Amino acid sequence: MTEPTRDGVTVAPTADVDDRAVIGAGSRIWHLAQIRENATLGRDCNIGRGAYVGPGVTLGDNCKLQNHALVYEPARLADGVFIGPAAVLTNDEYPRAITPDGRLKTGADWTPVGVTIGAGAAIGARAVCVAPVTIGRWALVGSGAVVTKDVPDFALVVGVPARRVGWAGRAGRPLTSKGGGLWVCPETGAEYTESNGTLSEN
């Protein structure tokens, strides 16, 4: 790694960061990562080896992209989002390399759609989020899951296609039911209330 700049940004010599990207103070961009034009990273983000951030993608503060995570435009990540190794956020609802008449498609031939991820949410290793889905705040997507529908705040989803199997608290641990719609975090003791398929903090 190179020495940090005056605002604490550190960029590996092998990383490819476009001059038009905005990099927040204290962020670190590791080997072979690529940050495309007009992407915006908040403060203290960590972009792992070989990760990709597409044109115009926005990351909030304290986001972490693990090695080889692929975040395609126009994704929007709020503060504190975790993207696991080799996870993918897609952007093409109807992917094709060519048009019906056989011509190679260009940017003018399709409209990208993005994945939106709420604050504190985590996407497990090799999970795929199929745009245009929204992942709620503090939700937890299990490794290898394929998310094709919106995920509520605090939801724990797994499988192909992903389905909710429980709830997760701010600490990332699955919550324990105390009955009557009350859930508790085994690590912090924080309590949550479930009502009509949603979870809220007490």
C-alpha positions in Angstrom: 0.0 0.0 0.0 1.0 3.6 -0.6 1.3 6.0 2.3 -2.1 7.6 3.3 -2.7 11.1 1.8 -3.4 14.1 3.9 -7.0 13.2 4.4 -6.1 9.6 5.3 -7.1 8.0 2.0 -4.9 5.0 1.1 -4.9 3.5 -2.4 -2.8 0.5 -3.4 -0.5 1.1 -6.4 -2.4 -1.6 -8.4 -5.9 -0.2 -7.7 -7.6 1.7 -10.5 -9.4 4.7 -9.1 -10.9 7.1 -11.7 -10.0 10.8 -11.2 -13.7 11.6 -11.3 -14.5 9.4 -8.3 -15.0 11.0 -4.9 -13.3 9.2 -2.1 -14.1 10.0 1.5 -11.5 10.7 4.2 -9.9 7.7 5.7 -11.0 5.2 3.1 -8.7 2.4 2.0 -8.7 0.8 -1.5 -6.7 -2.4 -1.8 -4.9 -4.2 -4.6 -6.6 -4.6 -8.0 -9.8 -2.9 -6.8 -11.5 -0.6 -9.4 -13.5 2.5 -8.6 -15.2 3.9 -11.7 -16.1 7.4 -12.7 -18.5 9.4 -10.6 -18.6 6.8 -7.9 -18.8 8.2 -4.4 -17.3 6.5 -1.3 -18.1 7.9 2.1 -15.6 8.3 5.0 -13.6 5.3 6.3 -14.7 2.8 3.7 -12.7 -0.3 3.1 -12.6 -1.7 -0.5 -11.0 -5.2 -0.7 -8.8 -6.7 -3.3 -10.3 -7.1 -6.7 -13.6 -5.4 -5.7 -15.5 -3.3 -8.3 -17.6 -0.2 -7.8 -19.4 0.9 -10.9 -20.0 4.4 -12.4 -22.1 6.6 -10.2 -22.4 4.0 -7.4 -22.8 5.6 -3.9 -21.5 4.2 -0.7 -22.1 5.8 2.7 -19.6 6.1 5.5 -18.0 3.0 7.1 -18.9 0.6 4.3 -16.9 -2.6 3.8 -16.6 -4.4 0.5 -14.7 -7.7 0.8 -12.4 -9.2 -1.9 -13.9 -9.4 -5.3 -17.3 -8.0 -4.4 -19.0 -6.5 -7.5 -21.3 -3.5 -7.0 -22.8 -2.4 -10.3 -24.4 0.9 -11.0 -26.6 2.5 -10.0 -26.4 0.8 -6.6 -26.9 2.9 -3.4 -25.4 1.7 -0.1 -26.2 3.5 3.1 -23.8 3.9 6.0 -22.2 0.8 7.5 -23.1 -1.7 4.8 -21.0 -4.9 4.5 -20.7 -6.7 1.2 -19.1 -10.2 1.6 -16.4 -11.8 -0.6 -17.5 -12.3 -4.3 -21.0 -11.0 -3.6 -22.7 -9.4 -6.6 -25.2 -6.5 -6.9 -26.6 -6.8 -10.4 -28.0 -4.1 -12.6 -29.7 -5.6 -15.7 -33.2 -7.0 -15.5 -33.1 -8.6 -19.0 -29.5 -9.3 -19.7 -28.4 -9.9 -23.3 -25.1 -9.3 -25.0 -26.8 -8.6 -28.3 -30.0 -7.0 -29.6 -32.6 -9.2 -31.3 -31.0 -8.4 -34.7 -27.6 -9.7 -33.5 -25.9 -6.3 -32.9 -23.7 -6.0 -29.9 -25.6 -4.0 -27.3 -24.3 -0.7 -26.1 -25.2 1.5 -23.1 -27.9 3.1 -25.2 -29.7 -0.3 -25.6 -30.6 -0.9 -21.9 -31.4 1.0 -18.7 -29.5 -0.1 -15.6 -31.4 -0.6 -12.4 -29.8 -0.7 -9.0 -29.8 -2.5 -5.7 -30.5 -0.3 -2.6 -29.1 -1.3 0.7 -30.1 0.2 4.1 -27.8 1.2 6.9 -26.0 -1.6 8.7 -27.2 -4.4 6.4 -24.8 -7.2 5.5 -24.6 -9.3 2.4 -22.9 -12.7 2.8 -20.2 -14.2 0.7 -21.2 -15.1 -2.9 -24.7 -13.9 -2.4 -26.4 -12.3 -5.4 -28.8 -9.4 -5.1 -30.9 -9.2 -8.3 -31.8 -5.6 -9.1 -34.0 -3.8 -8.5 -34.3 -5.1 -4.9 -34.1 -3.1 -1.7 -32.4 -4.6 1.3 -33.7 -3.1 4.6 -31.7 -1.6 7.5 -29.7 -4.1 9.5 -30.9 -7.0 7.4 -28.7 -10.1 7.0 -28.4 -12.0 3.7 -26.9 -15.4 4.1 -23.9 -16.6 2.1 -24.9 -17.9 -1.3 -28.4 -16.6 -1.2 -30.1 -15.2 -4.3 -32.3 -12.2 -3.4 -35.1 -11.6 -5.9 -37.5 -9.7 -3.6 -37.2 -6.8 -1.2 -35.9 -7.7 2.2 -37.4 -6.0 5.3 -35.4 -4.3 8.0 -33.7 -6.7 10.4 -34.7 -9.7 8.3 -32.5 -12.8 8.1 -32.8 -14.4 4.7 -31.2 -17.5 3.2 -31.5 -19.8 0.2 -32.3 -19.7 -3.5 -34.5 -17.8 -3.9 -33.9 -16.1 -0.6 -36.6 -16.4 2.0 -36.9 -15.0 5.5 -36.0 -17.6 8.2 -35.7 -15.2 11.2 -34.6 -11.8 12.4 -31.2 -10.4 13.0 -30.3 -7.5 15.4 -27.8 -4.8 15.1 -25.0 -7.1 16.3 -25.7 -9.5 13.4 -26.8 -12.3 15.6 -30.1 -14.1 15.0 -32.7 -12.9 17.5 -34.4 -15.2 19.9 -38.2 -15.3 20.3 -39.6 -14.5 23.7 -43.1 -15.1 22.5 -45.9 -12.6 21.9 -44.0 -10.9 19.1 -41.1 -10.0 21.3 -37.5 -10.8 20.1 -34.2 -10.3 21.9 -30.6 -10.2 20.8 -28.5 -12.9 22.6 -25.4 -10.6 22.5 -26.6 -7.2 23.5 -30.0 -7.9 25.2 -31.7 -5.4 22.9 -35.4 -6.1 22.4 -37.4 -5.9 19.2 -41.1 -6.2 18.5 -42.6 -8.1 15.5 -45.9 -6.9 14.0 -47.5 -7.7 10.7 -44.3 -9.1 9.2 -42.0 -6.2 10.2 -39.6 -5.8 13.1 -39.0 -2.6 15.1 -36.6 -1.7 17.9 -38.1 -1.2 21.3 
